[in-house]
């Protein structure tokens, strides 16, 4: 009875202990899961991330400084690197530069989230993909595309224009492509800058407003150089020099007198220096061909004479010997050539 009584009292107690033990295990397990989940969420919340609200496709002209802007939030103790994708070359890491090309530099004000890659004097070979990379594990990166284009100015018409003295010269320089900001245009005559204001202020010379420059910024950048009442002193090489493009030149010839074939009528030139040189070369070749033909014809006649005497027709009266003299051989009418010995 005592044994039965003890077992009856122990069973409920052991049952309660088992229940408590199981409850503790479940609580520890749930608590661990909650802690791990909270830790993971906290870790994710502290991860750096990119700001995608920045331009990532940049187009610049040759020589125009380019800037690639990378914004990184919650960077913490991590570093940002700029990498050129075509050769996987690390250009910058943090604030340090890892290339001997001094055109590349990272700009980051203290405490800023902006990591800007600056490319000075870019060339067409610098075009390509660049990556802004955070040295996390795994790495986080954002790609940027840089396009470097070479703009070329173009002067409408041929490379040589011919105008009559006293008429007006109009030269039009156009840049048709590239970024919206195309800068401005300067005109040079030889190595001297053309300055319209200097002409306008020169009242005593009577040249007030004789030279003007008009520049329009529309879909294309257009600059017009106009010279009124052209004089021979205006003859020379004129160059259109844009700040964002390669220059272009034209040679203006101011001619005195009437030369209709070489005039610029209403700003439209009709004859270029290239055409003149082409014509001169053709005439020279024709002259040389004629001389060669005559020489070959003369040699053929000489060989046909063979071993017999050859009689040259009488010399025209305009080429006869002066009075009182006689031609070689004493014959004033014809010259007898000696025969070739048989």
Order of alpha helices (4+ residues) and beta strands (2+ residues): alpha-beta-beta-beta-beta-beta-beta-beta-beta-beta-beta-beta-beta-beta-beta-beta-alpha-beta-beta-beta-beta-beta-beta-alpha-beta-beta
